[in-house]
Amino acid sequence: MESREFVDRVIEICDDRQAESILCYDVRKTSILTDYYVICTGNSDTHLRALMTTIDRSFRDIGIPPRNIDGIPMSHWIVMDYSDVLIHIFNAETRAHYQIEALLDEATLIHGEPVTIDETT
């Protein structure tokens, strides 16, 4: 499966599972580590777990396991590493705190609308 096809499927899964603020960045010109970042927000630990589990199962079923999954729902940030694609699943507060979108300002946003970070939260 090509990276872009993989990313499109991840976005579809996140959307189907009602993730919020789904963004995808093409970082091929700015990163040697990966090709794409997918970032989304879940509204509870249970929701984060459901997103992670659905993505994991969907790709394992077709023979594509992640290289690594780091974080647990209670940490409010899960990173799923599929080599060419890194998937970040946050709760809203943790996403606002770390603001990883700011690190991707030179990358090309290929899906979603930029998130306005409310720094007062």
PyMOL CGO cylinders between C-alpha atoms (Angstrom):
from pymol import cmd
from pymol.cgo import CYLINDER

trace = [
    CYLINDER, 0.00, 0.00, 0.00, 1.40, 3.39, -0.98, 0.3, 1, 1, 1, 1, 1, 1,
    CYLINDER, 1.40, 3.39, -0.98, 1.92, 5.99, 1.77, 0.3, 1, 1, 1, 1, 1, 1,
    CYLINDER, 1.92, 5.99, 1.77, -0.72, 8.36, 0.41, 0.3, 1, 1, 1, 1, 1, 1,
    CYLINDER, -0.72, 8.36, 0.41, -3.30, 5.58, 0.12, 0.3, 1, 1, 1, 1, 1, 1,
    CYLINDER, -3.30, 5.58, 0.12, -2.44, 4.56, 3.70, 0.3, 1, 1, 1, 1, 1, 1,
    CYLINDER, -2.44, 4.56, 3.70, -2.87, 8.15, 4.91, 0.3, 1, 1, 1, 1, 1, 1,
    CYLINDER, -2.87, 8.15, 4.91, -6.22, 8.49, 3.15, 0.3, 1, 1, 1, 1, 1, 1,
    CYLINDER, -6.22, 8.49, 3.15, -7.42, 5.32, 4.89, 0.3, 1, 1, 1, 1, 1, 1,
    CYLINDER, -7.42, 5.32, 4.89, -6.21, 6.58, 8.30, 0.3, 1, 1, 1, 1, 1, 1,
    CYLINDER, -6.21, 6.58, 8.30, -8.10, 9.85, 7.77, 0.3, 1, 1, 1, 1, 1, 1,
    CYLINDER, -8.10, 9.85, 7.77, -11.22, 7.90, 6.80, 0.3, 1, 1, 1, 1, 1, 1,
    CYLINDER, -11.22, 7.90, 6.80, -10.97, 5.73, 9.93, 0.3, 1, 1, 1, 1, 1, 1,
    CYLINDER, -10.97, 5.73, 9.93, -10.47, 8.77, 12.16, 0.3, 1, 1, 1, 1, 1, 1,
    CYLINDER, -10.47, 8.77, 12.16, -13.42, 10.51, 10.54, 0.3, 1, 1, 1, 1, 1, 1,
    CYLINDER, -13.42, 10.51, 10.54, -15.63, 7.40, 10.85, 0.3, 1, 1, 1, 1, 1, 1,
    CYLINDER, -15.63, 7.40, 10.85, -14.69, 7.13, 14.55, 0.3, 1, 1, 1, 1, 1, 1,
    CYLINDER, -14.69, 7.13, 14.55, -15.55, 10.82, 15.03, 0.3, 1, 1, 1, 1, 1, 1,
    CYLINDER, -15.55, 10.82, 15.03, -12.07, 12.11, 15.78, 0.3, 1, 1, 1, 1, 1, 1,
    CYLINDER, -12.07, 12.11, 15.78, -11.89, 15.88, 15.85, 0.3, 1, 1, 1, 1, 1, 1,
    CYLINDER, -11.89, 15.88, 15.85, -9.57, 18.33, 14.10, 0.3, 1, 1, 1, 1, 1, 1,
    CYLINDER, -9.57, 18.33, 14.10, -8.04, 15.72, 11.79, 0.3, 1, 1, 1, 1, 1, 1,
    CYLINDER, -8.04, 15.72, 11.79, -4.97, 17.12, 10.05, 0.3, 1, 1, 1, 1, 1, 1,
    CYLINDER, -4.97, 17.12, 10.05, -2.50, 15.51, 7.70, 0.3, 1, 1, 1, 1, 1, 1,
    CYLINDER, -2.50, 15.51, 7.70, 0.85, 17.02, 6.78, 0.3, 1, 1, 1, 1, 1, 1,
    CYLINDER, 0.85, 17.02, 6.78, 3.12, 15.97, 3.95, 0.3, 1, 1, 1, 1, 1, 1,
    CYLINDER, 3.12, 15.97, 3.95, 6.63, 16.26, 5.44, 0.3, 1, 1, 1, 1, 1, 1,
    CYLINDER, 6.63, 16.26, 5.44, 8.62, 14.54, 2.69, 0.3, 1, 1, 1, 1, 1, 1,
    CYLINDER, 8.62, 14.54, 2.69, 10.49, 17.74, 1.86, 0.3, 1, 1, 1, 1, 1, 1,
    CYLINDER, 10.49, 17.74, 1.86, 11.28, 18.62, 5.49, 0.3, 1, 1, 1, 1, 1, 1,
    CYLINDER, 11.28, 18.62, 5.49, 11.80, 15.32, 7.31, 0.3, 1, 1, 1, 1, 1, 1,
    CYLINDER, 11.80, 15.32, 7.31, 14.06, 12.32, 6.91, 0.3, 1, 1, 1, 1, 1, 1,
    CYLINDER, 14.06, 12.32, 6.91, 12.07, 10.35, 9.49, 0.3, 1, 1, 1, 1, 1, 1,
    CYLINDER, 12.07, 10.35, 9.49, 8.70, 9.95, 7.83, 0.3, 1, 1, 1, 1, 1, 1,
    CYLINDER, 8.70, 9.95, 7.83, 6.54, 11.09, 4.90, 0.3, 1, 1, 1, 1, 1, 1,
    CYLINDER, 6.54, 11.09, 4.90, 3.29, 12.08, 6.61, 0.3, 1, 1, 1, 1, 1, 1,
    CYLINDER, 3.29, 12.08, 6.61, 1.97, 13.14, 9.99, 0.3, 1, 1, 1, 1, 1, 1,
    CYLINDER, 1.97, 13.14, 9.99, -1.67, 12.55, 10.84, 0.3, 1, 1, 1, 1, 1, 1,
    CYLINDER, -1.67, 12.55, 10.84, -2.87, 14.39, 13.94, 0.3, 1, 1, 1, 1, 1, 1,
    CYLINDER, -2.87, 14.39, 13.94, -6.30, 14.07, 15.52, 0.3, 1, 1, 1, 1, 1, 1,
    CYLINDER, -6.30, 14.07, 15.52, -8.12, 14.66, 18.78, 0.3, 1, 1, 1, 1, 1, 1,
    CYLINDER, -8.12, 14.66, 18.78, -10.26, 12.27, 20.80, 0.3, 1, 1, 1, 1, 1, 1,
    CYLINDER, -10.26, 12.27, 20.80, -12.66, 13.47, 23.46, 0.3, 1, 1, 1, 1, 1, 1,
    CYLINDER, -12.66, 13.47, 23.46, -11.90, 10.92, 26.21, 0.3, 1, 1, 1, 1, 1, 1,
    CYLINDER, -11.90, 10.92, 26.21, -9.46, 8.16, 27.13, 0.3, 1, 1, 1, 1, 1, 1,
    CYLINDER, -9.46, 8.16, 27.13, -11.98, 5.66, 25.81, 0.3, 1, 1, 1, 1, 1, 1,
    CYLINDER, -11.98, 5.66, 25.81, -12.21, 7.53, 22.53, 0.3, 1, 1, 1, 1, 1, 1,
    CYLINDER, -12.21, 7.53, 22.53, -8.40, 7.63, 22.19, 0.3, 1, 1, 1, 1, 1, 1,
    CYLINDER, -8.40, 7.63, 22.19, -8.28, 3.86, 22.80, 0.3, 1, 1, 1, 1, 1, 1,
    CYLINDER, -8.28, 3.86, 22.80, -11.03, 3.27, 20.23, 0.3, 1, 1, 1, 1, 1, 1,
    CYLINDER, -11.03, 3.27, 20.23, -9.20, 5.32, 17.61, 0.3, 1, 1, 1, 1, 1, 1,
    CYLINDER, -9.20, 5.32, 17.61, -5.91, 3.53, 18.27, 0.3, 1, 1, 1, 1, 1, 1,
    CYLINDER, -5.91, 3.53, 18.27, -7.51, 0.08, 18.30, 0.3, 1, 1, 1, 1, 1, 1,
    CYLINDER, -7.51, 0.08, 18.30, -9.51, 0.64, 15.12, 0.3, 1, 1, 1, 1, 1, 1,
    CYLINDER, -9.51, 0.64, 15.12, -6.49, 1.93, 13.21, 0.3, 1, 1, 1, 1, 1, 1,
    CYLINDER, -6.49, 1.93, 13.21, -4.31, -0.91, 14.51, 0.3, 1, 1, 1, 1, 1, 1,
    CYLINDER, -4.31, -0.91, 14.51, -6.83, -3.65, 13.67, 0.3, 1, 1, 1, 1, 1, 1,
    CYLINDER, -6.83, -3.65, 13.67, -7.69, -2.21, 10.27, 0.3, 1, 1, 1, 1, 1, 1,
    CYLINDER, -7.69, -2.21, 10.27, -4.10, -2.39, 9.12, 0.3, 1, 1, 1, 1, 1, 1,
    CYLINDER, -4.10, -2.39, 9.12, -3.11, -5.59, 10.94, 0.3, 1, 1, 1, 1, 1, 1,
    CYLINDER, -3.11, -5.59, 10.94, -6.00, -7.31, 9.15, 0.3, 1, 1, 1, 1, 1, 1,
    CYLINDER, -6.00, -7.31, 9.15, -4.27, -6.57, 5.84, 0.3, 1, 1, 1, 1, 1, 1,
    CYLINDER, -4.27, -6.57, 5.84, -0.78, -7.44, 7.08, 0.3, 1, 1, 1, 1, 1, 1,
    CYLINDER, -0.78, -7.44, 7.08, 0.46, -3.98, 8.06, 0.3, 1, 1, 1, 1, 1, 1,
    CYLINDER, 0.46, -3.98, 8.06, 1.28, -3.87, 11.77, 0.3, 1, 1, 1, 1, 1, 1,
    CYLINDER, 1.28, -3.87, 11.77, 2.73, -0.69, 13.27, 0.3, 1, 1, 1, 1, 1, 1,
    CYLINDER, 2.73, -0.69, 13.27, 6.46, -0.56, 13.94, 0.3, 1, 1, 1, 1, 1, 1,
    CYLINDER, 6.46, -0.56, 13.94, 5.63, 0.82, 17.35, 0.3, 1, 1, 1, 1, 1, 1,
    CYLINDER, 5.63, 0.82, 17.35, 2.81, 2.28, 19.42, 0.3, 1, 1, 1, 1, 1, 1,
    CYLINDER, 2.81, 2.28, 19.42, 3.86, 4.62, 22.18, 0.3, 1, 1, 1, 1, 1, 1,
    CYLINDER, 3.86, 4.62, 22.18, 1.66, 6.08, 24.88, 0.3, 1, 1, 1, 1, 1, 1,
    CYLINDER, 1.66, 6.08, 24.88, -1.58, 4.91, 26.39, 0.3, 1, 1, 1, 1, 1, 1,
    CYLINDER, -1.58, 4.91, 26.39, -4.97, 6.59, 26.52, 0.3, 1, 1, 1, 1, 1, 1,
    CYLINDER, -4.97, 6.59, 26.52, -4.36, 7.72, 30.12, 0.3, 1, 1, 1, 1, 1, 1,
    CYLINDER, -4.36, 7.72, 30.12, -1.27, 9.63, 28.93, 0.3, 1, 1, 1, 1, 1, 1,
    CYLINDER, -1.27, 9.63, 28.93, -3.56, 11.61, 26.60, 0.3, 1, 1, 1, 1, 1, 1,
    CYLINDER, -3.56, 11.61, 26.60, -1.15, 11.19, 23.66, 0.3, 1, 1, 1, 1, 1, 1,
    CYLINDER, -1.15, 11.19, 23.66, -0.66, 8.10, 21.54, 0.3, 1, 1, 1, 1, 1, 1,
    CYLINDER, -0.66, 8.10, 21.54, 1.82, 7.87, 18.67, 0.3, 1, 1, 1, 1, 1, 1,
    CYLINDER, 1.82, 7.87, 18.67, 1.47, 5.09, 16.12, 0.3, 1, 1, 1, 1, 1, 1,
    CYLINDER, 1.47, 5.09, 16.12, 4.57, 4.58, 13.95, 0.3, 1, 1, 1, 1, 1, 1,
    CYLINDER, 4.57, 4.58, 13.95, 4.02, 3.06, 10.52, 0.3, 1, 1, 1, 1, 1, 1,
    CYLINDER, 4.02, 3.06, 10.52, 7.45, 4.16, 9.18, 0.3, 1, 1, 1, 1, 1, 1,
    CYLINDER, 7.45, 4.16, 9.18, 6.20, 6.41, 6.37, 0.3, 1, 1, 1, 1, 1, 1,
    CYLINDER, 6.20, 6.41, 6.37, 3.29, 7.67, 8.48, 0.3, 1, 1, 1, 1, 1, 1,
    CYLINDER, 3.29, 7.67, 8.48, 3.22, 8.84, 12.10, 0.3, 1, 1, 1, 1, 1, 1,
    CYLINDER, 3.22, 8.84, 12.10, -0.22, 9.08, 13.68, 0.3, 1, 1, 1, 1, 1, 1,
    CYLINDER, -0.22, 9.08, 13.68, -0.66, 11.30, 16.74, 0.3, 1, 1, 1, 1, 1, 1,
    CYLINDER, -0.66, 11.30, 16.74, -3.87, 10.85, 18.74, 0.3, 1, 1, 1, 1, 1, 1,
    CYLINDER, -3.87, 10.85, 18.74, -4.33, 13.46, 21.47, 0.3, 1, 1, 1, 1, 1, 1,
    CYLINDER, -4.33, 13.46, 21.47, -6.91, 14.67, 23.89, 0.3, 1, 1, 1, 1, 1, 1,
    CYLINDER, -6.91, 14.67, 23.89, -7.64, 18.40, 23.42, 0.3, 1, 1, 1, 1, 1, 1,
    CYLINDER, -7.64, 18.40, 23.42, -5.65, 19.70, 26.38, 0.3, 1, 1, 1, 1, 1, 1,
    CYLINDER, -5.65, 19.70, 26.38, -2.52, 17.73, 25.56, 0.3, 1, 1, 1, 1, 1, 1,
    CYLINDER, -2.52, 17.73, 25.56, -2.70, 18.72, 21.91, 0.3, 1, 1, 1, 1, 1, 1,
    CYLINDER, -2.70, 18.72, 21.91, -3.02, 22.38, 22.87, 0.3, 1, 1, 1, 1, 1, 1,
    CYLINDER, -3.02, 22.38, 22.87, -0.12, 22.06, 25.31, 0.3, 1, 1, 1, 1, 1, 1,
    CYLINDER, -0.12, 22.06, 25.31, 2.37, 20.46, 22.91, 0.3, 1, 1, 1, 1, 1, 1,
    CYLINDER, 2.37, 20.46, 22.91, 1.25, 22.29, 19.74, 0.3, 1, 1, 1, 1, 1, 1,
    CYLINDER, 1.25, 22.29, 19.74, 3.10, 19.94, 17.41, 0.3, 1, 1, 1, 1, 1, 1,
    CYLINDER, 3.10, 19.94, 17.41, 1.40, 21.60, 14.45, 0.3, 1, 1, 1, 1, 1, 1,
    CYLINDER, 1.40, 21.60, 14.45, 3.71, 24.58, 15.10, 0.3, 1, 1, 1, 1, 1, 1,
    CYLINDER, 3.71, 24.58, 15.10, 6.68, 22.29, 14.43, 0.3, 1, 1, 1, 1, 1, 1,
    CYLINDER, 6.68, 22.29, 14.43, 5.22, 21.46, 11.04, 0.3, 1, 1, 1, 1, 1, 1,
    CYLINDER, 5.22, 21.46, 11.04, 4.88, 25.02, 9.75, 0.3, 1, 1, 1, 1, 1, 1,
    CYLINDER, 4.88, 25.02, 9.75, 7.13, 24.27, 6.75, 0.3, 1, 1, 1, 1, 1, 1,
    CYLINDER, 7.13, 24.27, 6.75, 5.24, 21.09, 5.87, 0.3, 1, 1, 1, 1, 1, 1,
    CYLINDER, 5.24, 21.09, 5.87, 2.36, 20.98, 3.41, 0.3, 1, 1, 1, 1, 1, 1,
    CYLINDER, 2.36, 20.98, 3.41, -1.07, 20.61, 4.97, 0.3, 1, 1, 1, 1, 1, 1,
    CYLINDER, -1.07, 20.61, 4.97, -2.93, 18.14, 2.74, 0.3, 1, 1, 1, 1, 1, 1,
    CYLINDER, -2.93, 18.14, 2.74, -6.02, 17.49, 4.86, 0.3, 1, 1, 1, 1, 1, 1,
    CYLINDER, -6.02, 17.49, 4.86, -8.00, 19.54, 7.34, 0.3, 1, 1, 1, 1, 1, 1,
    CYLINDER, -8.00, 19.54, 7.34, -8.06, 23.12, 8.49, 0.3, 1, 1, 1, 1, 1, 1,
    CYLINDER, -8.06, 23.12, 8.49, -5.30, 24.53, 10.69, 0.3, 1, 1, 1, 1, 1, 1,
    CYLINDER, -5.30, 24.53, 10.69, -6.20, 24.37, 14.36, 0.3, 1, 1, 1, 1, 1, 1,
    CYLINDER, -6.20, 24.37, 14.36, -6.33, 27.58, 16.35, 0.3, 1, 1, 1, 1, 1, 1,
    CYLINDER, -6.33, 27.58, 16.35, -4.66, 26.90, 19.66, 0.3, 1, 1, 1, 1, 1, 1,
    CYLINDER, -4.66, 26.90, 19.66, -6.29, 28.50, 22.69, 0.3, 1, 1, 1, 1, 1, 1,
    CYLINDER, -6.29, 28.50, 22.69, -3.34, 29.01, 25.01, 0.3, 1, 1, 1, 1, 1, 1,
    CYLINDER, -3.34, 29.01, 25.01, -5.58, 29.97, 27.93, 0.3, 1, 1, 1, 1, 1, 1,
    CYLINDER, -5.58, 29.97, 27.93, -6.71, 26.34, 28.43, 0.3, 1, 1, 1, 1, 1, 1,
]
cmd.load_cgo(trace, "trace")
